[in-house]
Amino acid sequence: MINFINNFYLKHNEIIHNFKWRALQICGKQGMIFLIFIFCAKLLSPVGFGTYNYVMAIVMLLVMFGDFGISTATSKYVAEYNVTDKDKLKAVLFNSGIIIFGLTVILTAITLVFGQQYLGKYYVYVLYLLPIVFLSPVSSLYDGIYRGLKRFKQISIISTVTGLISLSSTFFLVKEYGIVGALLTQDIFYLLLVVGSFLFYKEFHLKINKIVIKEIGKYSIAFGVATMGYYFFSELDILILGHFGYIKEIATYELLNKIFAIALVPFAIIGQIISPDFTVMYVKKEFLRLKASYKQYLKNVAILSVLVSGVMFLALPIIFKLFFSNYYNNIFSAVFGLVVAIYALNFFNSPINAGIIVATGHAKLMTYMNILLAFFNFIICIIMIHLLGYIGVIYGTLFSSIIGTVILQVRFYFIMKNLDYHV
């Protein structure tokens, strides 16, 4: 057994090393966001907590447009430029930043002009979060650069230190100022994260490179549209529930979603640390090796997703009884099994989509699929909420998830199967 463990470690040493540091980084960044979320769940009323989540869904829509796939495209091209063109590599940060700045200026202006009219009483909360419409995409841009260069240790230290500094003010702000305090804490966190990332990455120059802008911009559009489709597909249920006044239902549903999202983190990390390797294999046309790696990850991730979902199914009712008794109610009983099924699919999709499909330049598959699914999910959720009430929205999301997973993974599997053989 000891020999097996030693051999396994030696064989996968780099992946294990990168996973360790990437996990630490995610704990620093996403852990901070999750702690804010938990403080809100404990300190706010169910209605207040539901309002907080509805506002966050609106703001994350703006953040999604501000990034629009640029951070993911950056990670891909940083890995590629690091092998093929060092001059382009130095141009990535500034030129990607120009794109993000332009997008966020437009989004901020639109929000200020039309926000009061369309957001009503939620507009004032959105204003508190407007800084992260710019700060979040920039932090993701830096994250894409560090990932593309496999500097997982450095970005993990930056995120962890930033999270610890921000955490010192979190409880006070949430307790004293409620929703507003939680929103301000996130502004502080993202500002510190951007500053820390800037201080430890100096390998860039301030020159416009039209080729880099074109390459990253073009690929980010493909992935950005896919992300937009995914956002509307995954967050549309919250927006619909909020529009129809199911605020308490949002509170319980989103608490479940966020806990499952923490379990999803290791799967996302796997995708992020393997993506540079798959990009390099694809660029070098090592298709035989690429296909073997793809099939192995496909099998391993499928098994792991089933195991984690089973553990969550058994553990979460106990956790809710002990720590979130206000949310252990009829709503929990109605949605729990459906949420488990939805996230079982997410556990499987996350590392395959980000780590292999996007990394090998096939983001367009996700683009078309997510847009179609977003439209389909919107239609079915509207129909189901009129037929079954709030639970109909979650049934619609599960049904759409199953269809999307089957079609996307089958299409990509046959693409991999038909690649030419090169050693």
CORVENMO-V119608 format. One record per residue. N is the residue number from 0. RES is the residue in three letters. OMEGA is omega as a letter, one per 30 degrees, with the letter a starting at -180 (999 if undefined). BURIAL is # if it has 9 or more other ideal C-beta (glycine too) atoms within 8 Angstrom, else .. Layout:
((N:RES:OMEGA:BURIAL) (N:RES:OMEGA:BURIAL))
This chain:
((0:MET:l:.) (1:ILE:l:.) (2:ASN:l:.) (3:PHE:a:.) (4:ILE:l:.) (5:ASN:l:.) (6:ASN:l:.) (7:PHE:a:.) (8:TYR:a:#) (9:LEU:a:.) (10:LYS:a:.) (11:HIS:a:.) (12:ASN:a:.) (13:GLU:a:.) (14:ILE:l:#) (15:ILE:l:#) (16:HIS:a:#) (17:ASN:l:#) (18:PHE:a:#) (19:LYS:a:.) (20:TRP:l:#) (21:ARG:l:#) (22:ALA:l:#) (23:LEU:l:#) (24:GLN:l:#) (25:ILE:l:#) (26:CYS:l:#) (27:GLY:a:#) (28:LYS:a:#) (29:GLN:l:#) (30:GLY:l:#) (31:MET:l:#) (32:ILE:a:#) (33:PHE:l:#) (34:LEU:l:#) (35:ILE:l:#) (36:PHE:a:#) (37:ILE:l:.) (38:PHE:l:#) (39:CYS:a:#) (40:ALA:a:#) (41:LYS:a:.) (42:LEU:l:.) (43:LEU:l:#) (44:SER:l:.) (45:PRO:l:#) (46:VAL:l:#) (47:GLY:l:#) (48:PHE:l:#) (49:GLY:l:#) (50:THR:l:#) (51:TYR:a:#) (52:ASN:l:#) (53:TYR:l:#) (54:VAL:l:#) (55:MET:l:#) (56:ALA:l:#) (57:ILE:a:#) (58:VAL:l:#) (59:MET:l:#) (60:LEU:l:#) (61:LEU:l:#) (62:VAL:l:#) (63:MET:l:#) (64:PHE:l:#) (65:GLY:l:#) (66:ASP:l:#) (67:PHE:l:#) (68:GLY:a:#) (69:ILE:a:#) (70:SER:l:#) (71:THR:l:#) (72:ALA:l:#) (73:THR:l:#) (74:SER:a:#) (75:LYS:a:#) (76:TYR:l:#) (77:VAL:l:#) (78:ALA:a:#) (79:GLU:a:#) (80:TYR:l:#) (81:ASN:l:#) (82:VAL:a:.) (83:THR:a:.) (84:ASP:a:.) (85:LYS:l:.) (86:ASP:l:.) (87:LYS:a:#) (88:LEU:a:#) (89:LYS:a:#) (90:ALA:a:#) (91:VAL:a:#) (92:LEU:a:#) (93:PHE:a:#) (94:ASN:l:#) (95:SER:l:#) (96:GLY:l:#) (97:ILE:l:#) (98:ILE:a:#) (99:ILE:a:#) (100:PHE:l:#) (101:GLY:a:.) (102:LEU:a:#) (103:THR:l:#) (104:VAL:l:.) (105:ILE:a:.) (106:LEU:l:#) (107:THR:l:#) (108:ALA:l:.) (109:ILE:a:#) (110:THR:a:#) (111:LEU:a:.) (112:VAL:a:.) (113:PHE:a:.) (114:GLY:a:#) (115:GLN:a:.) (116:GLN:a:.) (117:TYR:a:.) (118:LEU:l:#) (119:GLY:a:.) (120:LYS:l:.) (121:TYR:a:#) (122:TYR:a:#) (123:VAL:l:.) (124:TYR:l:#) (125:VAL:l:#) (126:LEU:l:.) (127:TYR:a:#) (128:LEU:a:#) (129:LEU:l:#) (130:PRO:a:#) (131:ILE:l:#) (132:VAL:l:#) (133:PHE:a:#) (134:LEU:a:#) (135:SER:l:#) (136:PRO:l:#) (137:VAL:l:#) (138:SER:l:#) (139:SER:l:#) (140:LEU:l:#) (141:TYR:l:#) (142:ASP:l:#) (143:GLY:l:#) (144:ILE:a:#) (145:TYR:l:#) (146:ARG:a:#) (147:GLY:l:#) (148:LEU:a:#) (149:LYS:l:.) (150:ARG:a:.) (151:PHE:a:#) (152:LYS:a:.) (153:GLN:a:#) (154:ILE:l:#) (155:SER:l:#) (156:ILE:l:#) (157:ILE:a:#) (158:SER:a:#) (159:THR:l:#) (160:VAL:l:#) (161:THR:l:#) (162:GLY:a:#) (163:LEU:l:#) (164:ILE:a:.) (165:SER:a:#) (166:LEU:a:#) (167:SER:a:.) (168:SER:a:#) (169:THR:a:#) (170:PHE:a:.) (171:PHE:a:.) (172:LEU:a:#) (173:VAL:a:#) (174:LYS:a:#) (175:GLU:a:.) (176:TYR:l:#) (177:GLY:a:#) (178:ILE:a:#) (179:VAL:l:#) (180:GLY:l:#) (181:ALA:l:#) (182:LEU:l:#) (183:LEU:l:#) (184:THR:l:#) (185:GLN:l:#) (186:ASP:a:#) (187:ILE:a:#) (188:PHE:a:#) (189:TYR:l:#) (190:LEU:l:#) (191:LEU:a:#) (192:LEU:l:#) (193:VAL:l:#) (194:VAL:l:.) (195:GLY:l:#) (196:SER:l:#) (197:PHE:a:.) (198:LEU:a:.) (199:PHE:l:.) (200:TYR:a:#) (201:LYS:a:.) (202:GLU:l:.) (203:PHE:l:#) (204:HIS:a:.) (205:LEU:l:.) (206:LYS:l:.) (207:ILE:l:.) (208:ASN:a:#) (209:LYS:a:.) (210:ILE:l:.) (211:VAL:l:#) (212:ILE:a:#) (213:LYS:a:.) (214:GLU:l:#) (215:ILE:l:#) (216:GLY:a:#) (217:LYS:a:.) (218:TYR:l:#) (219:SER:l:#) (220:ILE:l:#) (221:ALA:a:#) (222:PHE:l:#) (223:GLY:l:#) (224:VAL:l:#) (225:ALA:l:#) (226:THR:l:#) (227:MET:l:#) (228:GLY:l:#) (229:TYR:l:#) (230:TYR:a:#) (231:PHE:l:#) (232:PHE:a:#) (233:SER:a:.) (234:GLU:a:#) (235:LEU:a:#) (236:ASP:l:#) (237:ILE:l:#) (238:LEU:l:#) (239:ILE:l:#) (240:LEU:l:#) (241:GLY:l:#) (242:HIS:a:.) (243:PHE:l:.) (244:GLY:l:.) (245:TYR:a:#) (246:ILE:l:#) (247:LYS:l:#) (248:GLU:l:#) (249:ILE:a:#) (250:ALA:a:#) (251:THR:a:#) (252:TYR:a:#) (253:GLU:l:#) (254:LEU:l:#) (255:LEU:a:#) (256:ASN:a:#) (257:LYS:l:#) (258:ILE:l:#) (259:PHE:l:#) (260:ALA:l:#) (261:ILE:l:#) (262:ALA:l:#) (263:LEU:a:#) (264:VAL:l:#) (265:PRO:l:.) (266:PHE:l:#) (267:ALA:l:#) (268:ILE:l:#) (269:ILE:l:#) (270:GLY:a:#) (271:GLN:a:#) (272:ILE:l:#) (273:ILE:a:#) (274:SER:l:#) (275:PRO:l:#) (276:ASP:l:.) (277:PHE:l:#) (278:THR:a:#) (279:VAL:l:#) (280:MET:a:#) (281:TYR:l:#) (282:VAL:a:#) (283:LYS:l:.) (284:LYS:l:.) (285:GLU:a:#) (286:PHE:l:#) (287:LEU:l:#) (288:ARG:a:#) (289:LEU:a:#) (290:LYS:l:#) (291:ALA:l:.) (292:SER:l:#) (293:TYR:a:#) (294:LYS:l:#) (295:GLN:l:.) (296:TYR:l:#) (297:LEU:a:#) (298:LYS:a:.) (299:ASN:a:.) (300:VAL:l:#) (301:ALA:l:#) (302:ILE:a:.) (303:LEU:a:#) (304:SER:l:#) (305:VAL:a:#) (306:LEU:a:.) (307:VAL:l:#) (308:SER:l:#) (309:GLY:l:.) (310:VAL:l:.) (311:MET:l:#) (312:PHE:a:#) (313:LEU:a:.) (314:ALA:a:.) (315:LEU:l:#) (316:PRO:l:#) (317:ILE:l:.) (318:ILE:a:#) (319:PHE:l:#) (320:LYS:a:.) (321:LEU:a:.) (322:PHE:a:.) (323:PHE:a:#) (324:SER:l:.) (325:ASN:a:.) (326:TYR:l:#) (327:TYR:a:#) (328:ASN:a:.) (329:ASN:l:.) (330:ILE:l:#) (331:PHE:a:#) (332:SER:a:.) (333:ALA:a:.) (334:VAL:a:#) (335:PHE:a:#) (336:GLY:l:.) (337:LEU:l:#) (338:VAL:l:#) (339:VAL:a:#) (340:ALA:l:#) (341:ILE:a:#) (342:TYR:l:#) (343:ALA:l:#) (344:LEU:l:#) (345:ASN:l:#) (346:PHE:a:#) (347:PHE:a:#) (348:ASN:a:#) (349:SER:a:#) (350:PRO:a:#) (351:ILE:a:#) (352:ASN:a:#) (353:ALA:a:#) (354:GLY:a:#) (355:ILE:a:#) (356:ILE:l:#) (357:VAL:a:#) (358:ALA:a:#) (359:THR:l:#) (360:GLY:a:.) (361:HIS:a:#) (362:ALA:a:#) (363:LYS:l:.) (364:LEU:l:#) (365:MET:l:#) (366:THR:a:#) (367:TYR:a:.) (368:MET:a:#) (369:ASN:l:#) (370:ILE:l:#) (371:LEU:a:#) (372:LEU:l:#) (373:ALA:l:#) (374:PHE:l:.) (375:PHE:a:#) (376:ASN:l:#) (377:PHE:a:#) (378:ILE:a:.) (379:ILE:l:#) (380:CYS:l:#) (381:ILE:l:#) (382:ILE:a:#) (383:MET:a:#) (384:ILE:l:#) (385:HIS:a:.) (386:LEU:a:.) (387:LEU:a:.) (388:GLY:a:.) (389:TYR:a:#) (390:ILE:l:#) (391:GLY:l:#) (392:VAL:a:#) (393:ILE:l:#) (394:TYR:l:#) (395:GLY:l:#) (396:THR:l:#) (397:LEU:a:#) (398:PHE:l:#) (399:SER:l:#) (400:SER:a:#) (401:ILE:a:#) (402:ILE:a:#) (403:GLY:a:#) (404:THR:a:#) (405:VAL:a:.) (406:ILE:a:#) (407:LEU:a:#) (408:GLN:l:#) (409:VAL:l:.) (410:ARG:a:#) (411:PHE:l:#) (412:TYR:a:#) (413:PHE:l:.) (414:ILE:l:#) (415:MET:a:#) (416:LYS:a:.) (417:ASN:l:.) (418:LEU:l:#) (419:ASP:a:.) (420:TYR:l:.) (421:HIS:l:.) (422:VAL:999:.))
